[in-house]
């Protein structure tokens, strides 16, 4: 049992070293290596952040290369330039490689520093330019690699220092630990900020879903309240349709009316909970597909070329289905106005045996349009929620010609026309 524990401990100790030396990998380069208010100002905004990072790295590398080569020429006059310049190049070149392969660049720099430190060149146990590059790479590894790789890099660095220059091992260890700790702290803060941003985005989407569901519930209140009111009126008027109504039957109709009024009161209380503060009651009737022509006319007035087709035999729709269909078409046309002004839009309404299928497809705009005005950004989410609330399906995706297509299928429950 003790032997297994020792083996496990050795594996845990060797794993970070192996990760730093061979098996580890670094995170991809950040989309914005630098940011801030100056990055958005001219002339900084004419250069991409990645290009600026590469250009700055190249300038620093050439400066360090010149300093390193000059230092080697002064310290080792007996060496030929054909030997010293390639040596200086190997010491500095990993600085450029760090943008794409920071861990590989660090490994090359570590080997070159071990070679340089083992030569006992006069004046300093290390070449200054190479040491600067190595410290920058150490910081980059701590920022872009996981904790095990960072620990392994620290172990290998301290072991290399102790092997080549044991007399300066302690101050070198202190110097190396500074970029390691700084880089690890930067990585922890970035990961925390990224996780926080992801959570905020998730919460924003959840809030948008809840807001859309509240809006749907408020609209459906009018639909349900209308039916409950009709039930109450019919139950009240039913006993008067006969000359001598049966008392038991009249009592039953009175109970039906009372239950309908109670349900209507409950609906109003629920609506009061869902309604946002400061908004008044909605008195306008909820629209349906009977207002499809008005919707098309509004879209044409906004600059869209809209054509609509109706497939199948139109049938009276349940109020909830008609309202959802109208809102989906309205939002799809609104998105086309915002993102593809001047485009051609085809609207297809198909009455199937068991579903009402809606399709809105627009072509690319004739000219590249500026960014659309700010909005909630939740139009697609709202359409998806409306379809899902009825048990239907929804899909939205770009077309092969650069346009956009929205398709929804709502379960169709025809009702008898009055």
Number of C-alpha atoms within 10 A of each C-alpha: 6 7 8 9 10 11 12 12 12 11 12 12 15 12 18 24 21 17 20 26 17 13 11 19 17 18 14 12 14 11 8 10 11 12 9 7 6 11 15 11 10 9 9 12 11 11 12 11 18 16 10 15 15 14 13 12 17 15 12 16 21 15 13 23 22 17 17 22 20 15 17 21 16 10 13 14 10 8 11 10 14 8 9 19 18 13 19 24 18 18 30 28 21 26 25 22 18 19 20 13 18 28 31 21 24 27 20 18 25 24 14 20 25 18 14 20 19 16 12 13 14 12 9 10 17 19 21 16 20 28 18 15 24 26 19 17 28 30 24 26 31 29 27 22 22 20 16 19 26 28 19 21 26 21 16 19 21 19 15 19 22 16 14 19 18 13 12 12 17 14 10 16 17 11 12 20 18 14 20 24 16 15 22 22 14 17 20 15 13 13 13 12 12 12 12 12 12 12 12 12 12 12 12 12 14 12 12 18 17 14 15 20 17 17 17 19 17 20 19 18 17 21 17 16 18 14 15 20 16 14 18 22 14 14 20 17 13 14 19 11 8 8 7 8 13 11 10 9 12 16 13 14 20 18 15 17 22 15 15 21 18 14 16 20 13 12 18 16 12 14 19 14 11 15 16 12 8 6 7 9 10 10 7 7 9 16 17 18 21 12 11 16 11 11 15 20 12 15 19 18 10 14 13 22 16 21 13 14 11 12 12 12 9 14 13 15 19 15 20 21 22 21 20 24 25 21 20 27 25 17 15 25 26 17 18 25 21 17 19 25 24 22 20 20 26 17 22 18 22 18 18 16 12 12 16 23 21 21 22 23 23 29 21 21 18 11 10 10 12 10 8 12 7 7 8 6 10 13 17 17 14 22 27 21 22 27 21 15 17 15 11 18 18 21 14 17 11 14 14 8 9 10 19 21 19 22 21 24 23 25 17 21 15 15 11 9 7 4
